[in-house]
């Protein structure tokens, strides 16, 4: 393969004229991302990513734009593509290209063919480092390297077919590492590791405390509720809201909904998570029961068909269904469509009405895709500040440890977590105590008893 550069990759965006509005949005978000700004200032000086080509498959939002600016400041040559067809903010994409000189291939509402055309562009870029939100980029790389072209989309297959099997096998030999942003992606990557097909080290950014405890809980919690309200303009107070999954995202959604006065029910398959939800004061019920009385349903599990055919058929007329997990498969929309006499798009913006053959209507928000990005603006900048600071610093960590990390999924180093938490606290004007020497000795010893 020939070496690709950003200058040779043609950006694919909706409209360059949208750039002025996108820049305003980017700079507004930047005001609430002080940790990332501090890293960007150091990167601008030290250039720790100099000479690197990076392909990033992320949600193209104002917050992501500030991560892209930081990576470029560190010396990286970056290509950014969308990780979800409905999450791209077209004005932000335009501004990144025309105001900041960063290559972007992302269009809001792009079809599956265009999505994978952009994935193929990210592979053609021959990256040294990748970033993923859902592992579509890495999984495509693995399939190509394994010569399993029947398992990739036609657009990726078309690109890979230009190489010999031997060249495909070594196509990504120069990849130093990858960062994974979301729970779904980490699940897929750990499965790759188990099967022995992971070709390079991956840092599980999603599993960092400074990510999932804040981004997943507070970010997903607020932005999911924001998306439901924007799409429906319904009052949640007094409504029965069902949250499928009580991981960090589910905890956030359930607590934000309760704060707005909703009667919140939780469905779970994990007995520990179910017990935690019950002791947090939520009613825990099977989905088959919840389907009969719920007004609003939100899935946040990372699994498929959590709301299935029989659940849809049991729902009351006018039930609202949304998904805040990474992929749209959490809702069995194929079965829902098969049970529908008609489907009316845009009954409201980003709301589809499925008119069932039994006469009842089910309203699906954002085509079953991430409701917080399809129907709202995603997580607030202040929480993405920590997640994207983690992305930037773990990229630097990968480069510094080139050749030393095994081809497995790695945790974020403790020193990265501590730096981000302390810097975030300082930006909020919050001071904490430090251990004394005596306290450190006590915690590290065993001699002291009763």
Number of C-alpha atoms within 10 A of each C-alpha: 10 7 9 16 16 18 12 10 16 12 21 18 20 17 13 17 12 18 20 15 14 23 22 15 19 21 15 14 22 21 11 18 25 21 26 28 19 13 20 24 13 15 22 16 12 13 17 20 23 15 12 19 21 26 29 25 28 23 24 30 25 29 28 20 26 25 24 26 19 24 28 23 22 25 19 21 24 26 28 29 29 28 24 28 21 24 26 27 22 22 27 29 35 30 27 25 18 17 14 14 15 22 27 28 27 31 27 19 15 16 12 13 13 17 21 23 19 27 28 22 22 26 24 20 22 22 25 19 24 26 24 26 25 24 25 18 25 28 20 22 25 22 19 27 23 16 20 14 17 10 13 20 17 15 18 24 20 14 15 23 13 11 13 10 16 11 15 22 17 13 20 19 13 12 18 24 28 29 30 26 27 22 24 19 23 24 16 16 24 17 14 18 18 12 9 11 17 22 22 22 22 31 26 25 30 26 18 21 17 26 25 22 16 21 26 26 22 22 24 30 25 21 24 32 23 21 25 27 15 16 20 17 11 11 11 20 14 13 17 19 26 29 29 29 27 25 21 21 27 27 24 25 33 28 19 22 24 18 13 14 15 21 20 25 24 26 25 21 13 12 9 11 19 21 15 16 23 15 11 12 11 19 15 21 17 13 22 16 13 23 22 15 15 23 22 22 23 29 30 26 24 22 17 15 17 22 23 18 18 12 18 24 20 16 22 16 16 15 19 24 26 28 31 30 28 23 18 23 18 25 27 18 20 12 14 21 15 12 17 19 12 14 17 12 15 12 12 15 14 22 23 21 20 23 21 20 13 11 10 17 23 22 24 24 27 27 21 26 25 28 34 28 24 27 26 21 19 24 22 19 25 20 22 27 28 26 26 25 28 27 26 22 21 24 24 18 17 20 18 12 12 14 13 11 15 14 17 21 25 16 14 23 15 10 9 16 19 13 15 21 16 15 17 21 14 14 14 10 8 10 10 7 5 8 9 9 8 9 11 11 11 12 10 9 9 8 6 7 4 2
